[in-house]
């Protein structure tokens, strides 16, 4: 039988390339000293595989060999893929990423990396921790190997490797399992699509082995094995096994053209005259120990009456990432409408929100609208489906075109109500299949993956059919446990698989499997499992003739069934990964599997395992034994280190409290700020870390001492924030890009607003006005948008987008214009959320959107964004701080305190030195802000959550300015010019001023925050600006987004706050941000 009969037609253009690409990045710093130091360090260059950046060149790393070993034990398929690649691009040390899709429901069971010419197996680690370990090794230019493999979303996975030295070869081995099915709905024909895509030619060795077992039963060699090789632009290549030979080998050339393999197996030994075959066609079982797999072939429904088509709705995912599927989706929709011929059609599009609603349209009106007016714009909010379902009445059913991804809005939950069936269609190889199946089946419809159907007529015929689905498995609790799937599941291709665990109680075991067709019970199959001898797998009882006899063999491919059972459990929990976070982590670690919450990690040395507290695999016996011995000795010191960290933070905080009290005492006497510190808190002009930055203003910004000499940095004083003589208002004018804070019209369920009377006690402090400076970036695309009439501005934006589609800065600038100047909030937010579509997991892009949503008071949406950032970058304290500040604004004080406690207790290294002091300041802000009783200064309930009572202090201030940014390895400087005659410019070279102004420690390698604090302010205008001093790496935005927060009367009843988002486009950009007038 030809494999063409079973080939699932795949939209090859939609497959993401499984390739490693090199993006040349400039790691040179303007700092001369850094340049000298790099001569003695390995340089690193980042490899990106997901987004084309118009500002950076991309090159592909060479995969020189691709070995694919396919083992078939029907219906099981195990693929072992070994990739060898070489850094032959540039004489630098590289970090590599490989992003690749796997077939639906595939499970990664093993991953390895060559260490000293031996493939070392990975170990399961919590996803966040694995990411933290990898990033830390890269940031510290480690010369020891580190590699991870993780699930990105849906069926998309990513592996990362570091370091890759010039002319060095590196080998990875990936193993995954899946089950084969057939469209024909029988037990004779099996098919599977295996995607492969590489941009450069490499040697591919394909080895396929058909084992003589089928669901545990030994069979003869009467099989037909075919592999169809899909080649881009060329005729498909078909290879077939030779007679009486279960091996199929092939060495392939011109592999840059290969898109993937279609493996088909036909069992010619089955025939309808064999009684055992008839029973086997009804249901078949394989058992490994306590785990079993039942494959059921349900009765095929006949003469099914389809649902009426008086009024159907078409729901269309119009998020930006769906743009590449536009033509294929529209072509399929036209065929569907032609076949169904509905009387009335409603058409709704959604992206980050519902974008268009057309009611009571004809099919021709709908197609005309799609051809002329359909727009793809915005992020992906799958929760819009719930809104749409609640708004529509009188619908027979709905056809939904989406990939199911969700990057904006509230987290996905169980609480979805379905008013009518949804037939959800995905045209993309990358999709959130588990979730789409769940919501489609629960609505009474079904999920249809177009890639699984060669004949579109078969696909279209499924639409409107009453759903044929598995309803429930009934059994005695004493017989079985943890049966999966455990929710309604669509029967696809006439085959249904059930997995579970057996309880051995020496009794016959039966399980009744029920199927429904629409709203009616359709069929019940009762399956009997014989008692098995746990030691040798022998059947201990006889089968009855009137029951469905199953072939059972506990030794068959030992270990496969338990792994597939674990995958089914993961598949169910992955529908709601946030809800099942701990369970997913536990099962991933227990079974050594990749899950949404578990990654696989490879480390090279004992020192790495000790540093990150990761237990080595037992297969590395020498390292494992040494690790156990050392950790036993270290147990006693762990608690001491934690206490030591708290004492260090308390010491820093005591000095800030001392500053607070001394300023109050000295302010009326004189303005020469001077006192002695009680600890090593670097409150004065930085002298620690090897000689500091040159002391005062005259010394410039040296990096001497322990850092090896000094790096001259020009001291920028008032000339930096100079006043433009031509500006009648005397306001500062500098280069850069600012987003002005606007008052959001959107109402949020927040316990506080920015001007709430949230502190107890009398209103004290100063009278102040905060004037955020409006600014618009000087870029061509924005000028063109501004130059057209208001009614055509959105149209011009779409026109400009054709050129800047992958530039985050473009969306940030344009969304700011729509939000601040045009006051078009819905359009502005839609444009902003396009940034989330540019990469599946990029913390910088998420932070950009999160900061701007925070500014617009979209607090719940910002909370979801920063929750993702925390998961993606748990090695950075800023991830926890950003989320804590959002939760504080939402009134989730306990959660906010817990996150700030983590910042205080965490081990962050010198890169984030003394960020704990900022966290303690903001923690006290929550304590005093949330006081509930009239005479209560501090919230007594929350006070118990503080790690140490010595950290509690009301740090009330006349003025506080906080500056944080989104880009790692970047140096942004805060400058505040105080009013004359007593004030000075407060900045990194003059961190303490005579009137009591203080600037926190200078963060030179990413995120900040930098703070300016002043307890008692002099009257006059305080001019706030920032400077992009140095960039140690180049990221997707081509710049850095900065969030500035301005407070007057901080921690007082009459506190006021303003926010502004600033984009600094390049090194040395200067920007005036805000004027604060103290009256």
PEWO-V99126 format. One record per residue. N is the residue number from 0. RES is the residue in one letter. SS is DSSP state (h for helix, s for strand, l for the rest). D_FIRST is the distance of its C-alpha to the first C-alpha in whole Angstrom. Layout:
n: (N;N)
res: (RES;RES)
ss: (SS;SS)
d_first: (D_FIRST;D_FIRST)
This chain:
n: (0;1;2;3;4;5;6;7;8;9;10;11;12;13;14;15;16;17;18;19;20;21;22;23;24;25;26;27;28;29;30;31;32;33;34;35;36;37;38;39;40;41;42;43;44;45;46;47;48;49;50;51;52;53;54;55;56;57;58;59;60;61;62;63;64;65;66;67;68;69;70;71;72;73;74;75;76;77;78;79;80;81;82;83;84;85;86;87;88;89;90;91;92;93;94;95;96;97;98;99;100;101;102;103;104;105;106;107;108;109;110;111;112;113;114;115;116;117;118;119;120;121;122;123;124;125;126;127;128;129;130;131;132;133;134;135;136;137;138;139;140;141;142;143;144;145;146;147;148;149;150;151;152;153;154;155;156;157;158;159;160;161;162;163;164;165;166;167;168;169;170;171;172;173;174;175;176;177;178;179;180;181;182;183;184;185;186;187;188;189;190;191;192;193;194;195;196;197;198;199;200;201;202;203;204;205;206;207;208;209;210;211;212;213;214;215;216;217;218;219;220;221;222;223;224;225;226;227;228;229;230;231;232;233;234;235;236;237;238;239;240;241;242;243;244;245;246;247;248;249;250;251;252;253;254;255;256;257;258;259;260;261;262;263;264;265;266;267;268;269;270;271;272;273;274;275;276;277;278;279;280;281;282;283;284;285;286;287;288;289;290;291;292;293;294;295;296;297;298;299;300;301;302;303;304;305;306;307;308;309;310;311;312;313;314;315;316;317;318;319;320;321;322;323;324;325;326;327;328;329;330;331;332;333;334;335;336;337;338;339;340;341;342;343;344;345;346;347;348;349;350;351;352;353;354;355;356;357;358;359;360;361;362;363;364;365;366;367;368;369;370;371;372;373;374;375;376;377;378;379;380;381;382;383;384;385;386;387;388;389;390;391;392;393;394;395;396;397;398;399;400;401;402;403;404;405;406;407;408;409;410;411;412;413;414;415;416;417;418;419;420;421;422;423;424;425;426;427;428;429;430;431;432;433;434;435;436;437;438;439;440;441;442;443;444;445;446;447;448;449;450;451;452;453;454;455;456;457;458;459;460;461;462;463;464;465;466;467;468;469;470;471;472;473;474;475;476;477;478;479;480;481;482;483;484;485;486;487;488;489;490;491;492;493;494;495;496;497;498;499;500;501;502;503;504;505;506;507;508;509;510;511;512;513;514;515;516;517;518;519;520;521;522;523;524;525;526;527;528;529;530;531;532;533;534;535;536;537;538;539;540;541;542;543;544;545;546;547;548;549;550;551;552;553;554;555;556;557;558;559;560;561;562;563;564;565;566;567;568;569;570;571;572;573;574;575;576;577;578;579;580;581;582;583;584;585;586;587;588;589;590;591;592;593;594;595;596;597;598;599;600;601;602;603;604;605;606;607;608;609;610;611;612;613;614;615;616;617;618;619;620;621;622;623;624;625;626;627;628;629;630;631;632;633;634;635;636;637;638;639;640;641;642;643;644;645;646;647;648;649;650;651;652;653;654;655;656;657;658;659;660;661;662;663;664;665;666;667;668;669;670;671;672;673;674;675;676;677;678;679;680;681;682;683;684;685;686;687;688;689;690;691;692;693;694;695;696;697;698;699;700;701;702;703;704;705;706;707;708;709;710;711;712;713;714;715;716;717;718;719;720;721;722;723;724;725;726;727;728;729;730;731;732;733;734;735;736;737;738;739;740;741;742;743;744;745;746;747;748;749;750;751;752;753;754;755;756;757;758;759;760;761;762;763;764;765;766;767;768;769;770;771;772;773;774;775;776;777;778;779;780;781;782;783;784;785;786;787;788;789;790;791;792;793;794;795;796;797;798;799;800;801;802;803;804;805;806;807;808;809;810;811;812;813;814;815;816;817;818;819;820;821;822;823;824;825;826;827;828;829;830;831;832;833;834;835;836;837;838;839;840;841;842;843;844;845;846;847;848;849;850;851;852;853;854;855;856;857;858;859;860;861;862;863;864;865;866;867;868;869;870;871;872;873;874;875;876;877;878;879;880;881;882;883;884;885;886;887;888;889;890;891;892;893;894;895;896;897;898;899;900;901;902;903;904;905;906;907;908;909;910;911;912;913;914;915;916;917;918;919;920;921;922;923;924;925;926;927;928;929;930;931;932;933;934;935;936;937;938;939;940;941;942;943;944;945;946;947;948;949;950;951;952;953;954;955;956;957;958;959;960;961;962;963;964;965;966;967;968;969;970;971;972;973;974;975;976;977;978;979;980;981;982;983;984;985;986;987;988;989;990;991;992;993;994;995;996;997;998;999;1000;1001;1002;1003;1004;1005;1006;1007;1008;1009;1010;1011;1012;1013;1014;1015;1016;1017;1018;1019;1020;1021;1022;1023;1024;1025;1026;1027;1028;1029;1030;1031;1032;1033;1034;1035;1036;1037;1038;1039;1040;1041;1042;1043;1044;1045;1046;1047;1048;1049;1050;1051;1052;1053;1054;1055;1056;1057;1058;1059;1060;1061;1062;1063;1064;1065;1066;1067;1068;1069;1070;1071;1072;1073;1074;1075;1076;1077;1078)
res: (X;X;X;X;X;X;X;X;X;X;X;X;X;X;X;X;X;X;X;X;X;X;X;X;X;X;X;X;X;X;X;X;X;X;X;X;X;X;X;X;X;X;X;X;X;X;X;X;X;X;X;X;X;X;X;X;X;X;X;X;X;X;X;X;X;X;X;X;X;X;X;X;X;X;X;X;X;X;X;X;X;X;X;X;X;X;X;X;X;X;X;X;X;X;X;X;X;X;X;X;X;X;X;X;X;X;X;X;X;X;X;X;X;X;X;X;X;X;X;X;X;X;X;X;X;X;X;X;X;X;X;X;X;X;X;X;X;X;X;X;X;X;X;X;X;X;X;X;X;X;X;X;X;X;X;X;X;X;X;X;X;X;X;X;X;X;X;X;X;X;X;X;X;X;X;X;X;X;X;X;X;X;X;X;X;X;X;X;X;X;X;X;X;X;X;X;X;X;X;X;X;X;X;X;X;X;X;X;X;X;X;X;X;X;X;X;X;X;X;X;X;X;X;X;X;X;X;X;X;X;X;X;X;X;X;X;X;X;X;X;X;X;X;X;X;X;X;X;X;X;X;X;X;X;X;X;X;X;X;X;X;X;X;X;X;X;X;X;X;X;X;X;X;X;X;X;X;X;X;X;X;X;X;X;X;X;X;X;X;X;X;X;X;X;X;X;X;X;X;X;X;X;X;X;X;X;X;X;X;X;X;X;X;X;X;X;X;X;X;X;X;X;X;X;X;X;X;X;X;X;X;X;X;X;X;X;X;X;X;X;X;X;X;X;X;X;X;X;X;X;X;X;X;X;X;X;X;X;X;X;X;X;X;X;X;X;X;X;X;X;X;X;X;X;X;X;X;X;X;X;X;X;X;X;X;X;X;X;X;X;X;X;X;X;X;X;X;X;X;X;X;X;X;X;X;X;X;X;X;X;X;X;X;X;X;X;X;X;X;X;X;X;X;X;X;X;X;X;X;X;X;X;X;X;X;X;X;X;X;X;X;X;X;X;X;X;X;X;X;X;X;X;X;X;X;X;X;X;X;X;X;X;X;X;X;X;X;X;X;X;X;X;X;X;X;X;X;X;X;X;X;X;X;X;X;X;X;X;X;X;X;X;X;X;X;X;X;X;X;X;X;X;X;X;X;X;X;X;X;X;X;X;X;X;X;X;X;X;X;X;X;X;X;X;X;X;X;X;X;X;X;X;X;X;X;X;X;X;X;X;X;X;X;X;X;X;X;X;X;X;X;X;X;X;X;X;X;X;X;X;X;X;X;X;X;X;X;X;X;X;X;X;X;X;X;X;X;X;X;X;X;X;X;X;X;X;X;X;X;X;X;X;X;X;X;X;X;X;X;X;X;X;X;X;X;X;X;X;X;X;X;X;X;X;X;X;X;X;X;X;X;X;X;X;X;X;X;X;X;X;X;X;X;X;X;X;X;X;X;X;X;X;X;X;X;X;X;X;X;X;X;X;X;X;X;X;X;X;X;X;X;X;X;X;X;X;X;X;X;X;X;X;X;X;X;X;X;X;X;X;X;X;X;X;X;X;X;X;X;X;X;X;X;X;X;X;X;X;X;X;X;X;X;X;X;X;X;X;X;X;X;X;X;X;X;X;X;X;X;X;X;X;X;X;X;X;X;X;X;X;X;X;X;X;X;X;X;X;X;X;X;X;X;X;X;X;X;X;X;X;X;X;X;X;X;X;X;X;X;X;X;X;X;X;X;X;X;X;X;X;X;X;X;X;X;X;X;X;X;X;X;X;X;X;X;X;X;X;X;X;X;X;X;X;X;X;X;X;X;X;X;X;X;X;X;X;X;X;X;X;X;X;X;X;X;X;X;X;X;X;X;X;X;X;X;X;X;X;X;X;X;X;X;X;X;X;X;X;X;X;X;X;X;X;X;X;X;X;X;X;X;X;X;X;X;X;X;X;X;X;X;X;X;X;X;X;X;X;X;X;X;X;X;X;X;X;X;X;X;X;X;X;X;X;X;X;X;X;X;X;X;X;X;X;X;X;X;X;X;X;X;X;X;X;X;X;X;X;X;X;X;X;X;X;X;X;X;X;X;X;X;X;X;X;X;X;X;X;X;X;X;X;X;X;X;X;X;X;X;X;X;X;X;X;X;X;X;X;X;X;X;X;X;X;X;X;X;X;X;X;X;X;X;X;X;X;X;X;X;X;X;X;X;X;X;X;X;X;X;X;X;X;X;X;X;X;X;X;X;X;X;X;X;X;X;X;X;X;X;X;X;X;X;X;X;X;X;X;X;X;X;X;X;X;X;X;X;X;X;X;X;X;X;X;X;X;X;X;X;X;X;X;X;X;X;X;X;X;X;X;X;X;X;X;X;X;X;X;X;X;X;X;X;X;X;X;X;X;X;X;X;X;X;X;X;X;X;X;X;X;X;X;X;X;X;X;X;X;X)
ss: (l;l;h;h;h;l;l;l;l;l;l;h;h;h;l;l;l;l;l;l;s;s;s;l;l;l;l;l;l;l;l;h;h;h;h;h;h;h;l;l;l;l;l;s;s;s;l;l;l;l;l;l;l;l;l;l;l;s;s;s;l;s;s;s;s;s;s;s;s;s;s;s;s;l;l;s;s;s;s;s;s;s;s;s;s;s;l;l;l;l;l;l;s;s;s;s;s;s;s;s;s;l;l;l;l;l;s;s;s;s;s;s;s;s;s;l;l;s;s;s;s;l;s;s;s;s;h;h;h;h;h;h;h;h;h;h;h;h;h;l;l;l;l;l;l;s;s;s;s;s;s;s;s;l;l;s;s;s;s;s;s;s;s;s;l;l;l;l;s;s;s;s;s;s;s;s;s;s;s;l;s;l;l;l;l;l;l;l;s;s;s;s;s;s;s;l;l;l;l;l;l;l;s;s;s;s;s;s;s;s;l;l;s;s;l;l;s;s;l;l;l;l;s;s;s;s;s;s;s;s;s;l;l;l;l;l;s;s;s;s;l;l;l;l;l;l;s;s;s;s;s;s;l;l;h;h;h;s;s;s;s;s;s;s;s;s;s;l;l;l;l;l;l;l;h;h;h;h;h;h;h;h;s;s;s;s;s;s;l;l;s;s;s;s;s;s;l;l;l;l;l;l;l;l;l;l;l;l;l;l;s;s;s;s;s;s;s;l;l;h;h;h;h;h;h;h;h;h;h;h;h;h;h;h;h;h;h;h;h;h;l;l;l;s;s;s;s;s;s;s;l;l;l;s;s;s;s;s;s;s;s;l;h;h;h;h;h;h;h;h;h;h;h;l;l;l;l;l;l;l;l;l;l;h;h;h;h;h;h;h;h;l;l;l;l;l;s;s;s;s;s;l;l;l;l;l;l;l;l;l;l;l;l;l;l;l;l;l;l;l;s;s;s;s;s;s;l;l;l;l;l;l;h;h;h;h;h;h;h;h;h;h;h;l;l;s;s;s;s;h;h;h;l;l;l;h;h;h;h;h;h;h;l;l;l;l;l;s;s;s;s;s;s;s;s;l;l;l;l;s;s;s;s;s;l;l;l;l;s;s;l;s;l;l;s;s;s;s;s;s;s;s;l;l;l;l;l;l;s;s;s;s;s;s;s;s;s;l;l;s;s;s;s;s;s;s;s;s;s;l;l;s;l;l;l;l;l;l;s;l;l;l;l;l;l;l;l;s;l;l;l;l;l;l;l;l;l;l;l;h;h;h;h;h;h;h;h;h;h;h;h;h;h;h;h;h;l;l;l;l;h;h;h;h;h;h;h;h;h;h;h;l;l;l;s;l;l;s;s;s;s;s;s;l;l;h;h;h;h;h;h;h;l;l;l;l;l;l;l;l;h;h;h;h;h;h;h;h;h;h;h;h;h;h;h;h;h;h;h;h;h;h;h;h;h;h;h;h;h;h;h;h;h;h;h;h;h;h;h;h;h;h;h;h;h;h;l;l;l;l;l;l;l;l;l;l;l;l;l;l;l;l;l;l;l;l;l;h;h;h;h;l;l;l;l;l;h;h;h;l;l;l;l;l;h;h;h;l;l;l;l;l;l;l;l;l;l;l;l;l;l;l;s;l;l;l;l;l;l;l;l;s;l;l;l;l;s;s;s;l;l;l;l;l;l;l;l;l;l;l;l;l;l;l;l;l;l;l;l;l;l;l;l;l;l;l;l;s;s;s;s;s;l;l;l;l;l;l;l;h;h;h;h;h;h;h;l;l;l;h;h;h;h;h;h;h;h;h;h;h;h;h;h;h;l;l;l;h;h;h;h;h;h;h;h;h;h;h;h;h;l;l;l;l;h;h;h;h;h;h;h;h;h;h;h;h;h;l;l;l;l;l;h;h;h;h;h;h;h;h;h;h;h;h;h;l;l;l;h;h;h;h;h;h;h;h;h;h;h;h;h;h;l;l;l;l;h;h;h;h;h;h;h;h;h;h;h;h;h;l;l;l;h;h;h;h;h;h;h;h;h;h;h;h;h;l;l;l;l;h;h;h;l;l;h;h;h;h;h;h;h;h;h;h;h;h;h;h;h;l;l;l;l;l;l;l;l;l;l;h;h;h;h;l;l;l;l;l;h;h;h;l;l;l;l;l;s;s;s;s;s;s;s;s;s;s;s;s;l;s;s;s;s;s;s;s;s;l;l;l;l;l;l;l;s;s;s;l;l;s;l;s;l;l;l;l;l;s;s;l;l;l;l;l;l;s;s;s;s;s;s;s;s;s;l;l;l;l;l;s;s;s;s;s;s;s;s;s;s;s;s;l;l;l;l;l;l;l;l;s;s;s;s;s;s;s;s;s;s;s;l;l;l;l;l;s;s;s;s;s;s;s;s;s;l;l;l;l;l;s;s;s;s;s;s;s;s;s;l)
d_first: (0;4;7;9;8;9;12;15;17;20;24;24;28;29;28;31;31;31;34;37;40;44;46;50;52;56;57;61;64;67;68;70;70;66;66;68;66;63;64;64;60;57;56;53;50;48;44;43;39;39;42;43;47;49;52;50;48;44;43;40;40;38;35;35;32;29;27;24;23;20;21;18;19;17;17;20;20;23;23;27;28;31;32;35;37;41;44;45;46;49;52;52;50;48;46;42;40;36;35;31;28;26;23;24;26;26;29;31;32;33;35;37;39;41;45;46;43;42;39;41;39;40;42;42;45;46;44;48;49;46;47;51;50;48;51;54;52;52;55;57;55;54;53;51;48;46;43;41;38;38;36;37;36;33;30;32;34;36;38;41;43;46;48;46;49;49;47;45;42;40;37;36;33;31;29;27;25;23;20;16;16;13;14;12;15;14;14;11;9;11;12;15;17;20;23;24;27;30;33;34;32;31;30;26;25;22;21;18;19;17;19;19;20;19;21;24;22;22;19;18;15;12;10;7;9;9;12;13;17;18;21;24;25;23;19;17;16;13;13;11;13;14;14;16;17;16;18;17;20;21;24;24;27;28;27;29;26;24;23;21;17;14;13;9;9;7;10;9;13;13;14;17;20;20;23;23;19;21;23;21;19;22;23;23;26;26;30;32;36;37;34;31;27;26;23;23;21;24;24;23;26;26;28;29;32;32;35;38;38;42;42;40;40;38;39;39;39;41;42;42;39;37;38;35;33;35;33;30;31;34;31;29;32;33;30;30;34;33;31;33;36;38;42;44;42;44;43;44;43;44;44;47;48;48;48;48;48;48;48;48;46;44;40;42;45;42;40;43;45;41;42;45;46;44;45;43;46;47;45;43;44;42;44;45;43;45;48;46;45;48;50;48;48;47;43;40;38;37;35;35;34;34;33;36;38;41;44;47;49;49;47;44;45;44;47;44;45;42;44;41;37;35;32;32;29;29;28;28;27;30;31;33;30;32;35;33;31;34;36;34;33;37;37;35;33;30;29;26;24;23;21;19;18;16;17;21;22;20;22;25;25;25;29;32;30;31;30;28;29;30;34;35;35;38;39;43;44;45;41;39;40;38;35;33;32;36;36;34;30;28;24;21;18;19;20;23;25;28;30;34;36;38;42;42;45;44;43;40;38;37;35;35;32;33;31;32;31;34;37;37;35;32;31;32;30;33;31;33;34;35;38;37;40;40;41;38;35;36;36;39;39;37;34;35;33;34;32;29;28;27;26;28;29;31;31;27;27;31;31;28;29;32;31;29;31;34;31;31;35;35;33;35;38;37;37;41;42;45;46;44;45;47;44;41;44;44;40;40;42;42;38;38;36;36;37;39;42;41;40;40;43;43;47;49;52;54;56;54;53;56;57;54;55;51;50;49;45;46;44;47;50;53;52;52;55;57;56;57;60;61;60;62;65;64;64;68;68;65;67;70;68;67;71;72;70;71;75;74;73;76;78;76;77;81;81;80;82;85;84;84;88;89;88;90;93;94;93;96;98;96;93;93;90;90;90;89;85;85;82;79;78;78;80;82;81;78;79;77;74;75;78;77;77;80;82;84;83;85;83;80;76;76;74;76;77;74;72;73;76;76;74;76;75;78;79;79;82;83;82;78;79;81;82;82;85;84;82;85;84;84;80;78;76;73;70;66;65;66;64;67;67;67;68;64;65;62;63;62;63;64;67;69;70;71;75;75;78;76;79;82;85;87;86;87;86;86;86;83;81;77;77;73;73;71;69;66;64;65;61;60;58;60;63;61;60;63;65;63;64;63;61;59;59;55;54;55;54;50;51;52;49;47;49;50;46;46;50;51;55;54;53;56;58;57;57;60;62;60;61;65;66;64;64;60;59;56;55;56;54;51;52;53;49;47;48;46;43;43;42;41;43;46;50;52;50;50;54;55;54;55;59;59;57;60;63;62;62;58;59;56;53;55;55;51;51;53;52;48;51;52;49;48;51;53;55;57;60;60;56;58;61;60;58;61;63;61;61;65;65;63;65;63;66;64;61;63;65;63;61;64;65;62;63;66;65;62;62;61;63;66;63;64;68;70;67;68;72;70;68;71;73;70;70;74;73;71;73;76;74;73;76;76;80;83;85;82;81;78;75;76;73;71;74;72;69;71;71;74;77;79;76;77;80;80;80;81;81;82;80;76;74;70;68;64;61;57;57;57;59;61;65;66;70;72;76;78;81;84;87;90;93;92;88;86;82;80;77;76;79;81;80;83;86;89;89;86;83;80;77;74;73;71;67;66;62;61;61;65;66;70;73;76;78;82;84;87;86;89;89;88;84;82;79;76;73;71;70;66;68;65;61;60;56;54;52;50;53;55;58;59;59;63;64;67;69;73;75;79;81;78;78;80;81;81;78;76;73;71;68;67;63;64;62;63;61;62;64;68;68;71;71;73;72;75;78;80;83;85;88)
